Every structure is written in C-alpha cells, then in structure tokens.
Amino acid sequence: MRKLVLIAMLMGAGVMAANAQDWKSILSGVVKTVVDDKLTTGNSVVGTWVFVAPECQFESDNLLAKAGGEAVSAKIEQKLEPVYNKIGLDSCMLVFNADSTYTLQLKRATSNGTYSFDAESKTLTLKTKVGVSVKAHVEVLGSTMSLQFNADKLMSALQALTNLVSKITSTASAVNSLADNYDGLMLGFELEKVGDEQSVSKWGF
C-alpha cells in the first residue's frame, strides 16, 4: 500500500511539473507575441529620446555563441564608449515627431530630416536633408529604445546623421576592426524616452 501511495505522489508531482512547464512556455510565447507585434510600432517610436549607453547585438544566438557570448558583447560595448564620447554621441537627444520628421541634437551640432518605419522588418529609415538614407533596426520596450546598425555601416551612418566628418573619420578604424572580427555584428546604442523639459535639463540644451 505504501508503495502505491508513493507512486501516486510521484506521478502527481510529475504532472504538476509538466503543467508548470506548459504554463511557462505559454507565458513566454505571450510575452514574445506582445513584444513583436505591439510594442515596437510607428507610434512607440514617436517621442524625445536621450542616449543611455553603447549597445552591441548579434544577428542570431548562434553567432553570439560563436563569438564568445555575453562577455564579448560587454567588451565590444566598452570599446564603443570612447568612440561615442569623442563624437559627442553620449550627450545626444533624438526626437521623432508624429509627422515623420526627426531631429538629432548634440551639444554642438543639430541635424534633422524625415524618417519612415517598416512594421514588418522593424527598421527605421532616416533620410537627411541632403537626401542620404540611413537604415537602423529598432526595438522599443517600454521607455527604452534600441537602435542597431550593421557594424560595417555604423560609422557612415553616424557621419551622415551628424555631419561630423573629421571626428568620425578619426575613430572609424576602431569600429571597423570590430566589424572585421565578428560575423553578424550589430552596433548601436540604447536610448531612454523622456519629456522635453526633462531632456533639456539633463543635457543642458
């Protein structure tokens, strides 16, 4: 009798564990669906955003694993920090307006143009006043935005958006070497959404 009771208890525990796993899978699926389908939209992009930190991603988990994992991503982001500081990107404010215009403001430079959002590919295409188009992968999660460029396109994209040719040329080699060393590398930065008054106060514009 004791053996039968023990077997029944073990079977019950197994069912509960399986059910818990099923619920975990279901909830994970729901979260992914919400992120993919609802959060990153044309409306979620609109607003005033300020620079938070450099960011590095890989096109797939396999490429990330091949490169050496999260530790490599952290090292790459550390290498980006002095490059961004020299350009002045660490104090940038990026405004996406509802009329599809944008403004990129640094402490010593301002540029603007138009943008479009592709809902299927989750990309932003920014077009400068002189007609140069720059494409970035975008992800919005709450008050955080991630803008990512193909690693070999990052410096030319920043040059087009900021017009800071000399400063970017002098730092390009450091970033281009990263693109040469890692396949599927995406480089960019994380932004935080704030109110206009808060952003002006924070950065002194």
C-alpha positions, 0 to 999 in steps of 0.5 A: 500500500505504501508503495502505491501511495508513493507512486501516486505522489510521484506521478502527481508531482510529475504532472504538476511539473509538466503543467508548470512547464506548459504554463511557462512556455505559454507565458513566454510565447505571450510575452514574445507575441506582445513584444513583436507585434505591439510594442515596437510600432510607428507610434512607440517610436514617436517621442524625445529620446536621450542616449543611455549607453553603447549597445552591441547585438548579434544577428542570431544566438548562434553567432553570439555563441560563436563569438564568445557570448555575453562577455564579448558583447560587454567588451565590444560595448566598452570599446564603443564608449570612447568612440561615442564620447569623442563624437559627442554621441553620449550627450545626444537627444533624438526626437521623432515627431508624429509627422515623420520628421526627426531631429538629432541634437548634440551639444554642438551640432543639430541635424534633422530630416524625415524618417519612415518605419517598416512594421514588418522588418522593424527598421527605421529609415532616416533620410537627411536633408541632403537626401542620404538614407540611413537604415537602423533596426529598432526595438522599443520596450517600454521607455527604452529604445534600441537602435542597431546598425550593421557594424560595417555601416555604423560609422557612415551612418553616424557621419551622415546623421551628424555631419561630423566628418573629421571626428568620425573619420578619426575613430572609424578604424576602431569600429571597423576592426570590430566589424572585421572580427565578428560575423553578424555584428550589430552596433548601436546604442540604447536610448531612454524616452523622456519629456522635453523639459526633462531632456533639456535639463539633463543635457543642458540644451 
